[in-house]
Amino acid sequence: MKAFKCLTCSSSITVSDDILTGEIVECGACGQEHELINDGQNYRLEFAPEVEEDWGE
C-alpha cells in the first residue's frame, strides 16, 4: 500500500500497490479527485484534470 496526502484537505489517501500511473483516486474525506503521476523515480498525486464535454465531436 502507498499513502499520500490529499492536496485539498491533507487527509491520508491510501492506494494499493498495483495502482497504475494515470489512475484517478478520490479523497474519502473531501471527495477531491487526484491523478497518480510517476516522474520516473517517485509517485505523487496531482489534481485530476477536469473532464470536458466533446459534444459528439
mmJSON file of the N, C-alpha and C atoms, coordinates in Angstrom:
{"data_MODEL":{"atom_site":{
"group_PDB":["ATOM","ATOM","ATOM","ATOM","ATOM","ATOM","ATOM","ATOM","ATOM","ATOM","ATOM","ATOM","ATOM","ATOM","ATOM","ATOM","ATOM","ATOM","ATOM","ATOM","ATOM","ATOM","ATOM","ATOM","ATOM","ATOM","ATOM","ATOM","ATOM","ATOM","ATOM","ATOM","ATOM","ATOM","ATOM","ATOM","ATOM","ATOM","ATOM","ATOM","ATOM","ATOM","ATOM","ATOM","ATOM","ATOM","ATOM","ATOM","ATOM","ATOM","ATOM","ATOM","ATOM","ATOM","ATOM","ATOM","ATOM","ATOM","ATOM","ATOM","ATOM","ATOM","ATOM","ATOM","ATOM","ATOM","ATOM","ATOM","ATOM","ATOM","ATOM","ATOM","ATOM","ATOM","ATOM","ATOM","ATOM","ATOM","ATOM","ATOM","ATOM","ATOM","ATOM","ATOM","ATOM","ATOM","ATOM","ATOM","ATOM","ATOM","ATOM","ATOM","ATOM","ATOM","ATOM","ATOM","ATOM","ATOM","ATOM","ATOM","ATOM","ATOM","ATOM","ATOM","ATOM","ATOM","ATOM","ATOM","ATOM","ATOM","ATOM","ATOM","ATOM","ATOM","ATOM","ATOM","ATOM","ATOM","ATOM","ATOM","ATOM","ATOM","ATOM","ATOM","ATOM","ATOM","ATOM","ATOM","ATOM","ATOM","ATOM","ATOM","ATOM","ATOM","ATOM","ATOM","ATOM","ATOM","ATOM","ATOM","ATOM","ATOM","ATOM","ATOM","ATOM","ATOM","ATOM","ATOM","ATOM","ATOM","ATOM","ATOM","ATOM","ATOM","ATOM","ATOM","ATOM","ATOM","ATOM","ATOM","ATOM","ATOM","ATOM","ATOM","ATOM","ATOM","ATOM","ATOM","ATOM","ATOM","ATOM"],
"id":[1,2,3,4,5,6,7,8,9,10,11,12,13,14,15,16,17,18,19,20,21,22,23,24,25,26,27,28,29,30,31,32,33,34,35,36,37,38,39,40,41,42,43,44,45,46,47,48,49,50,51,52,53,54,55,56,57,58,59,60,61,62,63,64,65,66,67,68,69,70,71,72,73,74,75,76,77,78,79,80,81,82,83,84,85,86,87,88,89,90,91,92,93,94,95,96,97,98,99,100,101,102,103,104,105,106,107,108,109,110,111,112,113,114,115,116,117,118,119,120,121,122,123,124,125,126,127,128,129,130,131,132,133,134,135,136,137,138,139,140,141,142,143,144,145,146,147,148,149,150,151,152,153,154,155,156,157,158,159,160,161,162,163,164,165,166,167,168,169,170,171],
"type_symbol":["N","C","C","N","C","C","N","C","C","N","C","C","N","C","C","N","C","C","N","C","C","N","C","C","N","C","C","N","C","C","N","C","C","N","C","C","N","C","C","N","C","C","N","C","C","N","C","C","N","C","C","N","C","C","N","C","C","N","C","C","N","C","C","N","C","C","N","C","C","N","C","C","N","C","C","N","C","C","N","C","C","N","C","C","N","C","C","N","C","C","N","C","C","N","C","C","N","C","C","N","C","C","N","C","C","N","C","C","N","C","C","N","C","C","N","C","C","N","C","C","N","C","C","N","C","C","N","C","C","N","C","C","N","C","C","N","C","C","N","C","C","N","C","C","N","C","C","N","C","C","N","C","C","N","C","C","N","C","C","N","C","C","N","C","C","N","C","C","N","C","C"],
"label_atom_id":["N","CA","C","N","CA","C","N","CA","C","N","CA","C","N","CA","C","N","CA","C","N","CA","C","N","CA","C","N","CA","C","N","CA","C","N","CA","C","N","CA","C","N","CA","C","N","CA","C","N","CA","C","N","CA","C","N","CA","C","N","CA","C","N","CA","C","N","CA","C","N","CA","C","N","CA","C","N","CA","C","N","CA","C","N","CA","C","N","CA","C","N","CA","C","N","CA","C","N","CA","C","N","CA","C","N","CA","C","N","CA","C","N","CA","C","N","CA","C","N","CA","C","N","CA","C","N","CA","C","N","CA","C","N","CA","C","N","CA","C","N","CA","C","N","CA","C","N","CA","C","N","CA","C","N","CA","C","N","CA","C","N","CA","C","N","CA","C","N","CA","C","N","CA","C","N","CA","C","N","CA","C","N","CA","C","N","CA","C","N","CA","C","N","CA","C","N","CA","C"],
"label_alt_id":[null,null,null,null,null,null,null,null,null,null,null,null,null,null,null,null,null,null,null,null,null,null,null,null,null,null,null,null,null,null,null,null,null,null,null,null,null,null,null,null,null,null,null,null,null,null,null,null,null,null,null,null,null,null,null,null,null,null,null,null,null,null,null,null,null,null,null,null,null,null,null,null,null,null,null,null,null,null,null,null,null,null,null,null,null,null,null,null,null,null,null,null,null,null,null,null,null,null,null,null,null,null,null,null,null,null,null,null,null,null,null,null,null,null,null,null,null,null,null,null,null,null,null,null,null,null,null,null,null,null,null,null,null,null,null,null,null,null,null,null,null,null,null,null,null,null,null,null,null,null,null,null,null,null,null,null,null,null,null,null,null,null,null,null,null,null,null,null,null,null,null],
"label_comp_id":["MET","MET","MET","LYS","LYS","LYS","ALA","ALA","ALA","PHE","PHE","PHE","LYS","LYS","LYS","CYS","CYS","CYS","LEU","LEU","LEU","THR","THR","THR","CYS","CYS","CYS","SER","SER","SER","SER","SER","SER","SER","SER","SER","ILE","ILE","ILE","THR","THR","THR","VAL","VAL","VAL","SER","SER","SER","ASP","ASP","ASP","ASP","ASP","ASP","ILE","ILE","ILE","LEU","LEU","LEU","THR","THR","THR","GLY","GLY","GLY","GLU","GLU","GLU","ILE","ILE","ILE","VAL","VAL","VAL","GLU","GLU","GLU","CYS","CYS","CYS","GLY","GLY","GLY","ALA","ALA","ALA","CYS","CYS","CYS","GLY","GLY","GLY","GLN","GLN","GLN","GLU","GLU","GLU","HIS","HIS","HIS","GLU","GLU","GLU","LEU","LEU","LEU","ILE","ILE","ILE","ASN","ASN","ASN","ASP","ASP","ASP","GLY","GLY","GLY","GLN","GLN","GLN","ASN","ASN","ASN","TYR","TYR","TYR","ARG","ARG","ARG","LEU","LEU","LEU","GLU","GLU","GLU","PHE","PHE","PHE","ALA","ALA","ALA","PRO","PRO","PRO","GLU","GLU","GLU","VAL","VAL","VAL","GLU","GLU","GLU","GLU","GLU","GLU","ASP","ASP","ASP","TRP","TRP","TRP","GLY","GLY","GLY","GLU","GLU","GLU"],
"label_asym_id":["A","A","A","A","A","A","A","A","A","A","A","A","A","A","A","A","A","A","A","A","A","A","A","A","A","A","A","A","A","A","A","A","A","A","A","A","A","A","A","A","A","A","A","A","A","A","A","A","A","A","A","A","A","A","A","A","A","A","A","A","A","A","A","A","A","A","A","A","A","A","A","A","A","A","A","A","A","A","A","A","A","A","A","A","A","A","A","A","A","A","A","A","A","A","A","A","A","A","A","A","A","A","A","A","A","A","A","A","A","A","A","A","A","A","A","A","A","A","A","A","A","A","A","A","A","A","A","A","A","A","A","A","A","A","A","A","A","A","A","A","A","A","A","A","A","A","A","A","A","A","A","A","A","A","A","A","A","A","A","A","A","A","A","A","A","A","A","A","A","A","A"],
"label_entity_id":["1","1","1","1","1","1","1","1","1","1","1","1","1","1","1","1","1","1","1","1","1","1","1","1","1","1","1","1","1","1","1","1","1","1","1","1","1","1","1","1","1","1","1","1","1","1","1","1","1","1","1","1","1","1","1","1","1","1","1","1","1","1","1","1","1","1","1","1","1","1","1","1","1","1","1","1","1","1","1","1","1","1","1","1","1","1","1","1","1","1","1","1","1","1","1","1","1","1","1","1","1","1","1","1","1","1","1","1","1","1","1","1","1","1","1","1","1","1","1","1","1","1","1","1","1","1","1","1","1","1","1","1","1","1","1","1","1","1","1","1","1","1","1","1","1","1","1","1","1","1","1","1","1","1","1","1","1","1","1","1","1","1","1","1","1","1","1","1","1","1","1"],
"label_seq_id":[1,1,1,2,2,2,3,3,3,4,4,4,5,5,5,6,6,6,7,7,7,8,8,8,9,9,9,10,10,10,11,11,11,12,12,12,13,13,13,14,14,14,15,15,15,16,16,16,17,17,17,18,18,18,19,19,19,20,20,20,21,21,21,22,22,22,23,23,23,24,24,24,25,25,25,26,26,26,27,27,27,28,28,28,29,29,29,30,30,30,31,31,31,32,32,32,33,33,33,34,34,34,35,35,35,36,36,36,37,37,37,38,38,38,39,39,39,40,40,40,41,41,41,42,42,42,43,43,43,44,44,44,45,45,45,46,46,46,47,47,47,48,48,48,49,49,49,50,50,50,51,51,51,52,52,52,53,53,53,54,54,54,55,55,55,56,56,56,57,57,57],
"pdbx_PDB_ins_code":[null,null,null,null,null,null,null,null,null,null,null,null,null,null,null,null,null,null,null,null,null,null,null,null,null,null,null,null,null,null,null,null,null,null,null,null,null,null,null,null,null,null,null,null,null,null,null,null,null,null,null,null,null,null,null,null,null,null,null,null,null,null,null,null,null,null,null,null,null,null,null,null,null,null,null,null,null,null,null,null,null,null,null,null,null,null,null,null,null,null,null,null,null,null,null,null,null,null,null,null,null,null,null,null,null,null,null,null,null,null,null,null,null,null,null,null,null,null,null,null,null,null,null,null,null,null,null,null,null,null,null,null,null,null,null,null,null,null,null,null,null,null,null,null,null,null,null,null,null,null,null,null,null,null,null,null,null,null,null,null,null,null,null,null,null,null,null,null,null,null,null],
"Cartn_x":[0.839,0.0,0.886,0.418,1.096,0.189,0.766,-0.014,0.409,-0.587,-0.371,-1.245,-0.99,-1.835,-2.694,-3.959,-4.871,-4.342,-4.371,-3.875,-4.839,-6.069,-7.059,-7.162,-7.35,-7.618,-6.533,-5.484,-4.349,-4.681,-5.856,-6.188,-5.34,-5.169,-4.388,-5.206,-4.577,-5.185,-4.299,-4.852,-4.109,-4.555,-3.587,-3.878,-3.106,-3.613,-2.959,-1.69,-0.789,0.488,0.337,-0.801,-0.961,-1.648,-1.775,-2.374,-1.438,-2.024,-1.252,-1.143,-0.044,0.14,-1.011,-1.554,-2.662,-4.019,-4.081,-5.369,-5.82,-7.129,-7.732,-8.112,-7.726,-8.103,-8.842,-9.805,-10.63,-10.35,-10.281,-10.114,-11.422,-11.342,-12.53,-13.105,-12.29,-12.741,-13.46,-12.857,-13.436,-13.946,-13.606,-14.102,-13.262,-12.169,-11.304,-10.693,-10.693,-10.088,-8.644,-7.768,-6.351,-5.925,-4.905,-4.324,-2.962,-2.675,-1.378,-0.363,0.735,1.792,3.077,3.84,5.148,6.159,7.074,8.068,9.346,9.273,10.427,11.101,11.01,11.618,10.588,9.64,8.676,7.248,6.338,4.914,4.451,3.515,2.919,1.501,0.727,-0.629,-0.679,-1.458,-1.776,-3.29,-3.815,-5.257,-5.645,-6.722,-7.194,-7.704,-7.45,-7.95,-9.47,-10.05,-11.496,-11.884,-12.932,-13.431,-14.31,-14.0,-14.753,-15.677,-16.804,-17.747,-17.144,-17.324,-16.852,-18.011,-19.228,-20.421,-20.536,-20.154,-20.319,-19.282,-18.242,-17.209,-16.323],
"Cartn_y":[-1.189,0.0,1.255,2.238,3.53,4.556,5.495,6.533,7.901,8.731,10.093,11.032,12.334,13.333,14.011,14.23,14.952,16.372,16.853,18.193,19.281,18.901,19.876,19.945,18.778,18.78,18.115,17.596,16.942,15.624,15.061,13.748,12.693,11.567,10.475,9.729,9.454,8.656,7.434,6.261,5.015,4.307,3.898,3.191,1.874,0.887,-0.415,-0.325,-1.261,-1.268,-1.524,-2.081,-2.4,-1.282,-0.101,1.032,1.451,1.888,2.267,3.777,4.22,5.638,6.143,7.287,7.871,7.548,6.606,6.269,7.411,7.527,8.561,7.964,8.659,8.258,9.426,9.094,10.113,10.147,11.339,11.507,11.118,10.225,9.79,10.872,11.854,12.904,14.048,14.548,15.728,15.459,14.298,13.955,14.464,15.175,15.683,14.523,14.607,13.575,13.952,12.952,13.119,12.11,12.469,11.556,11.109,9.801,9.276,9.523,10.196,10.554,9.854,9.337,8.756,9.557,10.214,11.046,10.278,8.944,8.116,7.576,8.303,7.864,7.737,8.636,8.698,8.796,8.379,8.579,9.799,10.519,11.668,11.852,12.653,12.967,14.382,14.585,15.905,15.984,17.194,17.332,16.662,15.895,15.225,16.267,16.05,17.004,16.961,18.1,18.178,17.511,16.736,16.086,17.089,17.317,18.28,17.548,18.134,17.59,17.717,16.685,16.791,17.072,17.113,17.454,16.638,15.37,14.458,14.593,15.346,15.544,14.328],
"Cartn_z":[0.0,0.0,0.0,-0.735,-0.773,-0.102,0.604,1.271,0.744,0.484,0.001,0.822,0.699,1.347,0.299,0.641,-0.239,-0.442,-1.67,-1.989,-1.528,-1.18,-0.744,0.772,1.415,2.857,3.69,3.056,3.717,4.417,4.16,4.703,4.015,4.66,4.093,3.043,1.902,0.834,0.661,0.88,0.742,-0.53,-1.337,-2.58,-2.591,-3.315,-3.385,-4.23,-4.019,-4.736,-6.226,-6.647,-8.066,-8.854,-8.26,-8.971,-10.107,-11.205,-12.389,-12.517,-13.094,-13.37,-14.231,-13.874,-14.615,-14.034,-13.092,-12.482,-11.577,-11.44,-10.617,-9.268,-8.187,-6.843,-6.199,-5.361,-4.726,-3.23,-2.679,-1.238,-0.557,0.418,1.141,2.042,2.417,3.333,2.604,1.511,0.857,-0.556,-1.141,-2.466,-3.626,-3.332,-4.399,-5.173,-6.49,-7.326,-7.65,-7.587,-7.865,-8.912,-9.684,-10.666,-10.153,-10.246,-9.829,-10.936,-10.592,-11.535,-11.109,-12.087,-11.82,-12.622,-11.93,-12.618,-12.952,-12.896,-13.204,-11.959,-10.858,-9.604,-8.485,-8.457,-7.36,-7.872,-7.024,-7.296,-6.529,-7.124,-6.44,-6.956,-6.267,-6.697,-7.23,-8.278,-8.806,-8.925,-8.991,-9.188,-10.505,-10.481,-11.686,-12.678,-13.956,-14.961,-15.03,-15.301,-15.462,-16.774,-16.747,-17.953,-18.689,-19.955,-20.74,-21.718,-21.976,-22.96,-24.341,-25.169,-26.539,-27.497,-26.968,-27.734,-29.018,-28.941,-30.07,-31.153,-30.893,-31.911,-32.023],
"occupancy":[1.0,1.0,1.0,1.0,1.0,1.0,1.0,1.0,1.0,1.0,1.0,1.0,1.0,1.0,1.0,1.0,1.0,1.0,1.0,1.0,1.0,1.0,1.0,1.0,1.0,1.0,1.0,1.0,1.0,1.0,1.0,1.0,1.0,1.0,1.0,1.0,1.0,1.0,1.0,1.0,1.0,1.0,1.0,1.0,1.0,1.0,1.0,1.0,1.0,1.0,1.0,1.0,1.0,1.0,1.0,1.0,1.0,1.0,1.0,1.0,1.0,1.0,1.0,1.0,1.0,1.0,1.0,1.0,1.0,1.0,1.0,1.0,1.0,1.0,1.0,1.0,1.0,1.0,1.0,1.0,1.0,1.0,1.0,1.0,1.0,1.0,1.0,1.0,1.0,1.0,1.0,1.0,1.0,1.0,1.0,1.0,1.0,1.0,1.0,1.0,1.0,1.0,1.0,1.0,1.0,1.0,1.0,1.0,1.0,1.0,1.0,1.0,1.0,1.0,1.0,1.0,1.0,1.0,1.0,1.0,1.0,1.0,1.0,1.0,1.0,1.0,1.0,1.0,1.0,1.0,1.0,1.0,1.0,1.0,1.0,1.0,1.0,1.0,1.0,1.0,1.0,1.0,1.0,1.0,1.0,1.0,1.0,1.0,1.0,1.0,1.0,1.0,1.0,1.0,1.0,1.0,1.0,1.0,1.0,1.0,1.0,1.0,1.0,1.0,1.0,1.0,1.0,1.0,1.0,1.0,1.0],
"B_iso_or_equiv":[0.0,0.0,0.0,0.0,0.0,0.0,0.0,0.0,0.0,0.0,0.0,0.0,0.0,0.0,0.0,0.0,0.0,0.0,0.0,0.0,0.0,0.0,0.0,0.0,0.0,0.0,0.0,0.0,0.0,0.0,0.0,0.0,0.0,0.0,0.0,0.0,0.0,0.0,0.0,0.0,0.0,0.0,0.0,0.0,0.0,0.0,0.0,0.0,0.0,0.0,0.0,0.0,0.0,0.0,0.0,0.0,0.0,0.0,0.0,0.0,0.0,0.0,0.0,0.0,0.0,0.0,0.0,0.0,0.0,0.0,0.0,0.0,0.0,0.0,0.0,0.0,0.0,0.0,0.0,0.0,0.0,0.0,0.0,0.0,0.0,0.0,0.0,0.0,0.0,0.0,0.0,0.0,0.0,0.0,0.0,0.0,0.0,0.0,0.0,0.0,0.0,0.0,0.0,0.0,0.0,0.0,0.0,0.0,0.0,0.0,0.0,0.0,0.0,0.0,0.0,0.0,0.0,0.0,0.0,0.0,0.0,0.0,0.0,0.0,0.0,0.0,0.0,0.0,0.0,0.0,0.0,0.0,0.0,0.0,0.0,0.0,0.0,0.0,0.0,0.0,0.0,0.0,0.0,0.0,0.0,0.0,0.0,0.0,0.0,0.0,0.0,0.0,0.0,0.0,0.0,0.0,0.0,0.0,0.0,0.0,0.0,0.0,0.0,0.0,0.0,0.0,0.0,0.0,0.0,0.0,0.0],
"pdbx_formal_charge":[null,null,null,null,null,null,null,null,null,null,null,null,null,null,null,null,null,null,null,null,null,null,null,null,null,null,null,null,null,null,null,null,null,null,null,null,null,null,null,null,null,null,null,null,null,null,null,null,null,null,null,null,null,null,null,null,null,null,null,null,null,null,null,null,null,null,null,null,null,null,null,null,null,null,null,null,null,null,null,null,null,null,null,null,null,null,null,null,null,null,null,null,null,null,null,null,null,null,null,null,null,null,null,null,null,null,null,null,null,null,null,null,null,null,null,null,null,null,null,null,null,null,null,null,null,null,null,null,null,null,null,null,null,null,null,null,null,null,null,null,null,null,null,null,null,null,null,null,null,null,null,null,null,null,null,null,null,null,null,null,null,null,null,null,null,null,null,null,null,null,null],
"auth_seq_id":[1,1,1,2,2,2,3,3,3,4,4,4,5,5,5,6,6,6,7,7,7,8,8,8,9,9,9,10,10,10,11,11,11,12,12,12,13,13,13,14,14,14,15,15,15,16,16,16,17,17,17,18,18,18,19,19,19,20,20,20,21,21,21,22,22,22,23,23,23,24,24,24,25,25,25,26,26,26,27,27,27,28,28,28,29,29,29,30,30,30,31,31,31,32,32,32,33,33,33,34,34,34,35,35,35,36,36,36,37,37,37,38,38,38,39,39,39,40,40,40,41,41,41,42,42,42,43,43,43,44,44,44,45,45,45,46,46,46,47,47,47,48,48,48,49,49,49,50,50,50,51,51,51,52,52,52,53,53,53,54,54,54,55,55,55,56,56,56,57,57,57],
"auth_comp_id":["MET","MET","MET","LYS","LYS","LYS","ALA","ALA","ALA","PHE","PHE","PHE","LYS","LYS","LYS","CYS","CYS","CYS","LEU","LEU","LEU","THR","THR","THR","CYS","CYS","CYS","SER","SER","SER","SER","SER","SER","SER","SER","SER","ILE","ILE","ILE","THR","THR","THR","VAL","VAL","VAL","SER","SER","SER","ASP","ASP","ASP","ASP","ASP","ASP","ILE","ILE","ILE","LEU","LEU","LEU","THR","THR","THR","GLY","GLY","GLY","GLU","GLU","GLU","ILE","ILE","ILE","VAL","VAL","VAL","GLU","GLU","GLU","CYS","CYS","CYS","GLY","GLY","GLY","ALA","ALA","ALA","CYS","CYS","CYS","GLY","GLY","GLY","GLN","GLN","GLN","GLU","GLU","GLU","HIS","HIS","HIS","GLU","GLU","GLU","LEU","LEU","LEU","ILE","ILE","ILE","ASN","ASN","ASN","ASP","ASP","ASP","GLY","GLY","GLY","GLN","GLN","GLN","ASN","ASN","ASN","TYR","TYR","TYR","ARG","ARG","ARG","LEU","LEU","LEU","GLU","GLU","GLU","PHE","PHE","PHE","ALA","ALA","ALA","PRO","PRO","PRO","GLU","GLU","GLU","VAL","VAL","VAL","GLU","GLU","GLU","GLU","GLU","GLU","ASP","ASP","ASP","TRP","TRP","TRP","GLY","GLY","GLY","GLU","GLU","GLU"],
"auth_asym_id":["A","A","A","A","A","A","A","A","A","A","A","A","A","A","A","A","A","A","A","A","A","A","A","A","A","A","A","A","A","A","A","A","A","A","A","A","A","A","A","A","A","A","A","A","A","A","A","A","A","A","A","A","A","A","A","A","A","A","A","A","A","A","A","A","A","A","A","A","A","A","A","A","A","A","A","A","A","A","A","A","A","A","A","A","A","A","A","A","A","A","A","A","A","A","A","A","A","A","A","A","A","A","A","A","A","A","A","A","A","A","A","A","A","A","A","A","A","A","A","A","A","A","A","A","A","A","A","A","A","A","A","A","A","A","A","A","A","A","A","A","A","A","A","A","A","A","A","A","A","A","A","A","A","A","A","A","A","A","A","A","A","A","A","A","A","A","A","A","A","A","A"],
"auth_atom_id":["N","CA","C","N","CA","C","N","CA","C","N","CA","C","N","CA","C","N","CA","C","N","CA","C","N","CA","C","N","CA","C","N","CA","C","N","CA","C","N","CA","C","N","CA","C","N","CA","C","N","CA","C","N","CA","C","N","CA","C","N","CA","C","N","CA","C","N","CA","C","N","CA","C","N","CA","C","N","CA","C","N","CA","C","N","CA","C","N","CA","C","N","CA","C","N","CA","C","N","CA","C","N","CA","C","N","CA","C","N","CA","C","N","CA","C","N","CA","C","N","CA","C","N","CA","C","N","CA","C","N","CA","C","N","CA","C","N","CA","C","N","CA","C","N","CA","C","N","CA","C","N","CA","C","N","CA","C","N","CA","C","N","CA","C","N","CA","C","N","CA","C","N","CA","C","N","CA","C","N","CA","C","N","CA","C","N","CA","C","N","CA","C","N","CA","C","N","CA","C"],
"pdbx_PDB_model_num":[1,1,1,1,1,1,1,1,1,1,1,1,1,1,1,1,1,1,1,1,1,1,1,1,1,1,1,1,1,1,1,1,1,1,1,1,1,1,1,1,1,1,1,1,1,1,1,1,1,1,1,1,1,1,1,1,1,1,1,1,1,1,1,1,1,1,1,1,1,1,1,1,1,1,1,1,1,1,1,1,1,1,1,1,1,1,1,1,1,1,1,1,1,1,1,1,1,1,1,1,1,1,1,1,1,1,1,1,1,1,1,1,1,1,1,1,1,1,1,1,1,1,1,1,1,1,1,1,1,1,1,1,1,1,1,1,1,1,1,1,1,1,1,1,1,1,1,1,1,1,1,1,1,1,1,1,1,1,1,1,1,1,1,1,1,1,1,1,1,1,1]
}}}
